[in-house]
Amino acid sequence: MFRRDLPPQGVSKGLVIYVAAGRIKPSSREGFLHAACDWPSHAVPLGFWHDEPVAVVVDEPVSGEEWPEGRDWLSDLPASQFALLATALQVASWRRNHRFCGRCGVETAQVPGEFAMHCSACGHRNYPRISPCIITLVTHGDELLLARSPRFPAGRYSTLAGFIEPGEDAEDAVRREVHEEVGISLGRIRYFRSQAWPFPHSLMLGFYAEAASRRIMIDHKEIVDAAWFSPRHLPRLPPPHSISRDLIETHVKGVAGR
């Protein structure tokens, strides 16, 4: 079980997760958690894993070592480890990309006991970026609208998603993204739940949306194919533990239970 309260100041030993540009070092004892050790000075405490302090270390792979991609890890993990690894990936990305002040360019230092980088020159503080996104399962009766991004593995279809733009609320973002990507206008929109998604720092807000029509017009940029699917005949789906998979499976179970 992962607890997000940070270890007290002065604690400098515990479990370690090694991350390099979105890749994670496997542990010799299985998984990604490395045995408790003295943390290097650049380790970032994350919280506690089963009451043992755990930190992430932003590192570089040694030549010849294979560090699998974070997405591959999250696809195969038990649900109980998802939050821990998602936190490690997002914090590592923040530390790697925000070593210098965005206001004056001076090198920053982490504030003890906080996810914060402080600039001693101008006083600016930088916190991990969180980017709100919408992710939406569009339905028409029992059928589901699923689409393919050009980045997806062969045969995989998923729900529609996109970033919320400045000044836009989540519901407006749902309507805009769906119309831009597949040309469909929506009727009723219903909130589902949220999920942190560390690629690189998204907070996914999940929705169900009822289509006002069935005609699909894909944008051929972010979407290369989209189609209506019966709950009984689905394509290759997103990985387990993802909110997109949960949206789909919850809808399918609801149809089966009627």
ABEGO torsion letter per residue (X at the ends): XBBABBBBBGBABEBBBBBBGGBBBBBAAEEABBBBBBBBAABBBAEBBGGBBBBBBBBBBBBGBBBBBAAAAAAABBAAAAAAAAAAAAAAAAAAAAABBAAAGBBBBBBBGBBBBBBAAAGBBBBBBBBBBBBBBBBBEABBBBBBBAABBBGBBBBBBBBBBBGBBAAAAAAAAAAAAAGBBBBBBBBABBBBBAOABBBBBBBBBBBABABBBBAGAABABBBBBBAABBBBBBBBGBAAAAAAAAAAAAAAAX
